[in-house]
């Protein structure tokens, strides 16, 4: 509640300041879907199924442990109805009496209006995504408060301070940040009960996060080095410590060579790395790239997952985009990957896949500004599962205020280690109306049809219906842009981007 009061107190400040921008986005969705219920039966009451395995007398395949004397299975559960309602407010204030000083606040409030109260992400009800004061000059940028830092390692949330220094040397930028960290991919502290309802292995205190970065940008290339560490304040042990480098070279017009790598200092091994060679013709009608990459997941040392020493996979990939004739664009992309040996003995499991591939192609045809068609196909085969499917969309834009589209897609997904294969088909209709630059209204309706392809009674209906509505309103003062810090207008929302 204290964070919500902070946002409320800033609104009158914005009203009396020299300039402000407030963007409010409210979305509500209604979703109905089938749940499942765990059931059990005595092993002695099962009967042989068509494939020889045990099943219930009414046809459900079961899983038997042999120790308890019971077998378990899933029956169709009650129909669940979720109704997430989420409102996001994004406020920027400048002209606070000090040249270069501004304030940025982004907060979100959510609730589940459905009868089942099962929608994820609505607890806690109010979250502060960002909230910091910024002082920006030509040489320095300082931020204090809750902020997100984007590096090679991903997006890190920090409650603390950040300083960016641009010395006199051309293209050089130095930065550092420190504070209390937020959980990965979340705006909540890692100690929040919303992130771990079972309270297993959860830290009792927030980690301290600190990082340093140095970058140089030139006409022919860029390079950036980043160091980040996280420390548990209770034990002074490292939770994570990594170092990474990114570089890009542009040797000739149209050509680019990019790459990077990171090293996990805490675990003592190399993490992810990649290198890509790209080319685009001067007229933009042909572009493509080829590359190699290595991916290794990273786990904080406080989690149990760090004990499993995840193995990386190596991949070769390529993509090509061509515009052979006016109004028609073609694209294709593929990747082949293989996992490194895990050095683990699995005598009960033999012949598992350790390699796989991914492939996509598509086409966009737009003969006029008012309408266009997009089509795509994707296929993937790998360890444990495979998938393939089609997707398409027809978009109609009669004028700058109205945007209508129809979508359809299919997905086939066989699972290697499960007694189940699923096929999903969806059909949707969406429309957005923008009567002015300050308001947008949107509606969406999507129907999912899921067919469980299995020979027992567990192939019940899993179809789902989703209806959603969205309202986006923008308010502002000082739209003439005088006195606005340049950093404010680097934010996509402040430039009017969606």
C-alpha positions in Angstrom: 0.0 0.0 0.0 2.9 2.4 0.6 3.9 2.1 -3.0 0.4 2.9 -4.1 0.4 6.0 -2.0 3.7 7.1 -3.6 2.0 7.0 -7.0 -1.0 8.9 -5.7 1.2 11.6 -4.2 3.0 12.1 -7.5 -0.1 12.8 -9.5 -0.7 16.3 -8.0 3.0 17.1 -8.5 2.6 16.2 -12.2 -0.4 18.5 -12.5 1.6 21.5 -11.2 4.9 20.7 -12.9 6.1 22.3 -16.1 5.6 19.0 -18.0 4.3 15.5 -17.5 3.2 12.5 -19.4 0.8 9.9 -18.0 -0.2 6.8 -19.8 -2.9 4.5 -18.4 -3.5 1.1 -19.9 -6.4 -1.0 -18.6 -7.1 -4.6 -19.8 -9.7 -7.1 -18.8 -10.0 -10.6 -20.0 -12.5 -13.4 -19.6 -11.2 -17.0 -20.0 -13.0 -20.3 -19.5 -11.1 -23.5 -19.6 -11.2 -27.1 -18.3 -9.4 -28.2 -15.2 -8.3 -31.7 -14.1 -8.9 -33.6 -10.8 -6.4 -36.1 -9.4 -8.1 -39.4 -8.6 -6.9 -42.9 -7.5 -8.0 -46.5 -7.6 -6.8 -49.7 -6.0 -4.3 -51.5 -8.2 -6.3 -54.7 -7.7 -9.4 -53.0 -9.3 -7.7 -52.0 -12.6 -8.2 -53.9 -15.8 -6.0 -54.4 -18.8 -6.2 -51.6 -21.4 -6.1 -51.9 -25.2 -2.3 -51.5 -25.2 -1.8 -53.9 -22.3 -1.3 -51.3 -19.6 -3.7 -50.9 -16.6 -6.7 -48.7 -16.7 -9.8 -48.0 -14.7 -13.0 -49.9 -15.5 -14.4 -46.7 -17.1 -11.4 -46.4 -19.4 -8.8 -44.1 -17.8 -5.1 -45.0 -18.2 -3.5 -45.1 -14.7 0.0 -44.9 -13.2 0.8 -47.4 -10.5 3.6 -47.2 -8.0 3.6 -50.7 -6.6 4.4 -49.6 -3.1 1.2 -48.0 -1.9 -1.1 -50.4 -3.8 -2.9 -47.5 -5.5 -2.8 -46.2 -9.0 -3.5 -42.5 -9.9 -5.0 -40.8 -12.9 -6.7 -37.5 -13.9 -10.4 -37.0 -14.5 -12.0 -33.9 -16.1 -12.2 -31.2 -13.4 -14.7 -28.4 -13.1 -14.8 -25.7 -15.7 -12.6 -22.8 -14.5 -13.4 -19.2 -15.2 -10.7 -16.6 -14.9 -11.1 -12.8 -15.2 -7.8 -11.0 -14.9 -8.1 -7.2 -14.8 -4.8 -5.3 -15.0 -4.2 -1.6 -15.1 -0.7 -0.1 -15.7 0.1 3.5 -15.2 3.3 5.1 -16.6 4.1 8.6 -15.4 7.0 10.9 -16.4 7.5 14.3 -14.8 10.1 16.9 -15.6 10.6 20.6 -15.1 10.9 20.2 -11.3 13.0 23.3 -10.8 16.4 21.7 -11.6 17.5 21.5 -15.2 17.8 17.8 -16.2 15.8 16.4 -13.2 12.9 14.1 -13.9 10.9 11.4 -12.3 9.6 8.1 -13.8 7.0 5.8 -12.2 5.5 2.7 -13.6 3.0 0.8 -11.5 0.6 -2.0 -12.1 -2.6 -3.1 -10.3 -4.3 -6.5 -11.0 -7.1 -8.6 -9.7 -8.9 -11.8 -10.8 -12.6 -11.1 -11.3 -13.4 -14.6 -12.3 -15.3 -17.1 -10.0 -12.4 -19.5 -9.8 -9.7 -17.0 -8.7 -7.1 -19.1 -10.4 -5.4 -16.6 -12.7 -1.6 -16.3 -12.1 0.2 -12.9 -11.7 -2.6 -11.1 -9.8 -0.9 -11.5 -6.4 0.2 -9.1 -5.0 -2.5 -6.8 -6.2 -0.2 -3.7 -6.6 3.3 -3.8 -8.0 5.8 -1.0 -8.5 7.6 -1.9 -11.7 9.8 1.1 -11.8 10.1 4.3 -9.7 13.2 6.5 -9.8 14.4 10.0 -10.0 16.8 10.8 -12.8 19.3 13.7 -13.2 20.7 13.9 -16.8 23.3 16.1 -18.4 25.5 15.7 -21.4 28.2 13.9 -19.4 26.3 12.2 -16.6 23.1 10.4 -15.9 22.2 9.4 -12.4 19.2 7.4 -11.3 17.9 6.6 -7.8 15.1 4.2 -6.9 13.6 1.1 -8.4 14.9 0.5 -12.0 15.7 -2.2 -14.5 19.1 -2.7 -15.9 19.4 -4.4 -19.3 22.7 -6.3 -19.9 23.9 -9.3 -21.7 22.8 -11.4 -18.7 19.2 -10.3 -19.1 17.0 -7.8 -17.3 18.0 -7.1 -13.6 15.7 -5.3 -11.2 17.5 -3.1 -8.7 16.3 -1.0 -5.8 19.3 1.3 -5.6 21.4 3.7 -7.7 22.9 3.8 -11.1 25.4 6.2 -12.7 26.3 6.5 -16.4 29.4 8.6 -17.3 30.2 9.8 -20.8 33.7 11.2 -20.7 35.2 13.4 -23.3 36.5 10.5 -25.4 34.3 9.9 -28.4 31.9 7.0 -28.1 33.0 5.9 -24.6 30.5 5.2 -21.9 31.0 3.9 -18.3 28.3 2.8 -16.0 27.7 1.2 -12.6 24.8 0.2 -10.4 24.2 -1.2 -7.0 21.3 -2.0 -4.7 19.0 -4.6 -3.5 18.0 -7.0 -6.2 14.6 -8.2 -7.4 13.8 -11.7 -8.5 14.6 -12.7 -12.0 11.8 -11.9 -14.5 9.8 -10.2 -11.7 9.3 -6.9 -10.1 9.1 -8.6 -6.7 11.8 -9.3 -4.1 13.0 -12.9 -4.1 11.6 -13.1 -0.5 8.0 -12.5 -1.6 5.7 -15.3 -0.8 4.0 -14.8 -4.1 7.1 -16.3 -5.8 7.3 -19.4 -3.7 4.0 -20.5 -2.0 5.7 -23.7 -0.7 8.5 -21.6 1.0 11.1 -24.2 0.0 14.7 -23.1 -0.2 13.7 -19.5 -0.4 16.2 -16.8 0.8 15.3 -14.9 4.0 16.9 -11.7 2.8 17.2 -10.0 -0.5 20.5 -10.2 -2.4 22.7 -7.2 -2.9 23.4 -6.6 -6.7 26.2 -4.6 -8.1 27.5 -4.3 -11.7 30.0 -2.4 -13.8 30.0 -1.8 -17.6 32.2 -0.1 -20.1 31.2 0.4 -23.8 32.6 2.1 -26.8 30.6 3.0 -30.0 32.3 3.9 -33.3 31.5 4.2 -36.9 32.8 0.7 -37.7 32.1 -1.2 -34.6 30.9 -1.4 -31.0 32.2 -3.2 -27.9 30.9 -3.6 -24.4 32.1 -5.4 -21.3 29.8 -6.1 -18.3 30.5 -7.5 -14.8 27.7 -8.4 -12.3 27.6 -10.0 -8.9 24.9 -10.9 -6.4 25.7 -11.5 -2.8 23.7 -13.0 0.1 24.0 -10.5 2.9 23.4 -13.2 5.6 26.4 -15.3 4.7 28.4 -13.0 2.5 28.5 -15.8 -0.1 28.1 -15.2 -3.8 24.7 -16.0 -5.3 25.9 -15.2 -8.8 29.0 -13.6 -10.4 29.4 -13.3 -14.2 31.5 -11.4 -16.8 30.4 -10.9 -20.4 31.6 -9.2 -23.6 29.6 -8.1 -26.7 31.0 -6.8 -29.9 29.9 -5.7 -33.3 31.9 -4.9 -36.4 30.7 -3.2 -39.6 33.5 -3.7 -42.1 31.7 -2.6 -45.2 28.2 -1.2 -46.1 25.6 -3.8 -45.6 27.9 -6.2 -43.7 27.9 -6.8 -40.0 29.6 -9.3 -37.6 28.3 -9.5 -34.1 29.1 -11.8 -31.2 29.6 -12.2 -27.5 30.3 -14.6 -24.6 29.9 -14.7 -20.9 31.7 -16.6 -18.2 30.2 -17.8 -14.9 32.8 -16.9 -12.3 30.8 -18.4 -9.4 30.3 -21.8 -11.1 33.6 -21.8 -13.0 32.4 -22.5 -16.5 31.6 -20.7 -19.8 28.0 -19.8 -20.2 26.4 -18.7 -23.5 28.1 -17.4 -26.6 27.2 -16.5 -30.2 28.6 -15.1 -33.4 26.5 -14.0 -36.4 27.5 -12.7 -39.9 24.8 -10.6 -41.6 24.3 -8.9 -44.9 21.6 -6.6 -46.3 21.5 -5.1 -49.8 21.4 -1.3 -50.2 17.8 -1.4 -51.4 16.7 -3.6 -48.5 15.1 -6.2 -50.7 17.5 -9.0 -49.5 18.9 -9.6 -46.1 20.2 -12.7 -44.3 22.6 -14.0 -41.7 24.4 -17.2 -40.6 25.7 -17.9 -37.2 26.8 -20.2 -34.4 25.7 -20.1 -30.8 26.0 -21.9 -27.6 23.4 -21.8 -24.9 23.8 -22.8 -21.2 21.1 -21.9 -18.6 22.2 -20.0 -15.6 20.9 -20.7 -12.1 21.6 -18.7 -8.9 23.6 -20.7 -6.4 20.9 -20.5 -3.7 18.6 -22.6 -5.9 18.7 -26.4 -5.9 19.1 -26.3 -9.7 22.7 -25.2 -9.5 23.6 -28.7 -8.2 22.6 -30.4 -11.5 25.4 -28.7 -13.6 23.3 -27.9 -16.7 25.0 -28.9 -19.9 25.0 -26.5 -22.9 23.8 -27.1 -26.5 25.6 -25.8 -29.6 23.6 -24.7 -32.7 24.2 -23.5 -36.2 21.5 -21.2 -37.6 20.7 -19.1 -40.6 17.9 -16.8 -41.9 17.0 -15.1 -45.2 14.4 -12.4 -46.0 13.6 -11.5 -49.7 11.3 -9.1 -51.4 11.1 -10.6 -54.9 8.4 -8.3 -56.2 6.7 -5.2 -54.8 4.2 -5.9 -51.9 5.5 -9.5 -51.3 8.0 -10.4 -48.6 9.3 -13.9 -48.0 11.3 -15.2 -45.0 12.9 -18.4 -43.9 14.9 -19.4 -40.8 16.4 -22.7 -39.6 18.6 -24.0 -36.8 20.3 -27.3 -35.9 21.4 -27.9 -32.4 23.0 -30.7 -30.3 23.5 -31.1 -26.5 26.9 -31.8 -25.0 27.4 -35.2 -23.2 25.9 -35.0 -19.7 28.1 -37.7 -18.3 25.1 -39.2 -16.4 24.1 -42.8 -16.4 20.5 -43.6 -17.1 20.2 -47.4 -17.3 16.4 -47.4 -17.4 16.2 -44.9 -20.2 17.8 -45.7 -23.5 17.9 -44.1 -27.0 16.8 -40.5 -26.0 17.4 -37.7 -28.5 20.4 -35.3 -27.8 19.9 -33.2 -30.9 17.2 -31.4 -32.7 16.2 -28.8 -35.3 13.9 -25.8 -35.8 12.5 -24.4 -39.1 10.1 -21.6 -40.0 9.1 -19.9 -43.2 6.5 -17.3 -44.0 5.2 -14.7 -46.4 3.6 -11.3 -46.2 1.5 -9.9 -49.0 0.3 -6.3 -48.7 -1.0 -4.9 -52.1 -2.4 -1.8 -50.5 -2.0 0.2 -47.3 -5.6 -0.7 -46.3 -5.1 -4.5 -46.1 -2.6 -7.3 -46.1 -2.2 -11.1 -45.5 0.5 -12.9 -43.5 1.2 -16.6 -43.5 3.7 -18.8 -41.6 4.7 -22.4 -40.9 7.0 -23.7 -38.2 8.3 -27.1 -37.3 10.5 -28.3 -34.5 11.9 -31.7 -33.4 14.0 -32.1 -30.2 14.5 -33.9 -27.0 11.2 -35.1 -25.4 8.8 -33.3 -27.8 8.1 -32.1 -31.3 5.8 -29.5 -32.8 4.6 -28.2 -36.1 1.9 -25.7 -37.1 0.5 -23.0 -39.4 -0.6 -19.5 -38.6 -2.2 -16.8 -40.7 -3.7 -13.4 -40.4 -5.7 -11.0 -42.5 -5.4 -7.3 -41.5 -7.7 -4.6 -42.7 -7.0 -0.9 -41.9 -9.7 1.3 -43.6 -8.2 4.5 -42.0 -5.7 5.6 -39.4 -8.2 5.2 -36.6 -9.4 1.6 -37.2 -7.4 -1.6 -37.3 -9.2 -5.0 -37.8 -7.5 -8.4 -38.1 -8.5 -12.1 -38.3 -6.1 -14.8 -37.0 -6.0 -18.5 -37.3 -3.4 -21.1 -36.3 -2.8 -24.8 -35.7 -0.4 -26.7 -33.5 0.4 -30.4 -33.4 2.6 -31.4 -30.4 3.5 -35.1 -29.8 5.3 -35.8 -26.5 8.0 -38.4 -26.3 7.7 -39.3 -22.6 3.9 -38.9 -22.1 0.9 -40.9 -23.0 -0.6 -38.0 -25.0 -0.5 -36.1 -28.2 -2.4 -32.8 -28.6 -3.6 -30.8 -31.5 -4.7 -27.2 -31.0 -6.6 -25.0 -33.5 -7.4 -21.3 -32.8 -9.5 -18.7 -34.5 -9.6 -15.1 -33.4 -10.9 -11.7 -34.3 -9.4 -8.4 -33.0 -10.2 -4.7 -33.5 -8.6 -1.5 -32.3 -10.1 2.0 -32.6 -8.0 5.1 -32.0 -10.2 8.2 -32.1 -7.3 10.4 -31.2 -3.7 10.3 -30.2 -4.7 10.2 -26.6 -7.1 7.2 -26.6 -7.2 3.7 -27.9 -9.9 1.1 -27.5 -9.4 -2.6 -28.5 -11.5 -5.8 -28.4 -10.3 -9.4 -28.9 -12.2 -12.7 -29.1 -10.3 -16.0 -29.5 -11.6 -19.6 -29.5 -9.2 -22.5 -28.9 -10.0 -26.1 -29.9 -7.8 -28.7 -28.3 -8.0 -32.4 -29.3 -6.3 -34.8 -26.9 -5.2 -37.7 -29.2 -4.9 -40.6 -26.8 -6.8 -43.9 -26.9 -8.3 -43.8 -23.4 -11.0 -41.8 -21.7 -8.5 -39.1 -20.8 -9.0 -37.6 -24.3 -11.6 -35.2 -22.9 -12.5 -31.7 -24.3 -9.9 -29.0 -23.4 -11.4 -26.2 -25.6 -11.0 -22.6 -24.3 -12.7 -19.3 -25.0 -11.0 -15.9 -24.3 -12.6 -12.5 -24.6 -10.6 -9.3 -23.8 -11.0 -5.6 -23.9 -8.4 -2.8 -23.6 -8.5 0.9 -23.0 -5.3 3.1 -23.3 -5.5 6.8 -22.3 -2.7 9.4 -22.5 -2.6 12.7 -20.6 0.2 15.3 -20.8 1.3 18.8 -20.3 4.3 20.6 -22.0 3.8 18.8 -25.3 5.9 21.5 -27.0 8.9 19.4 -25.8 10.8 22.5 -24.4 12.7 21.6 -21.2 12.2 17.8 -21.6 15.4 15.9 -20.7 16.6 13.8 -23.7 16.6 10.6 -21.6 12.8 11.0 -21.2 12.2 10.8 -24.9 14.3 7.7 -25.2 11.4 5.8 -23.6 9.3 4.2 -26.3 6.0 5.1 -24.6 7.0 8.8 -24.5 7.6 8.9 -28.2 4.1 7.5 -28.8 5.2 4.0 -29.7 2.8 1.2 -28.9 
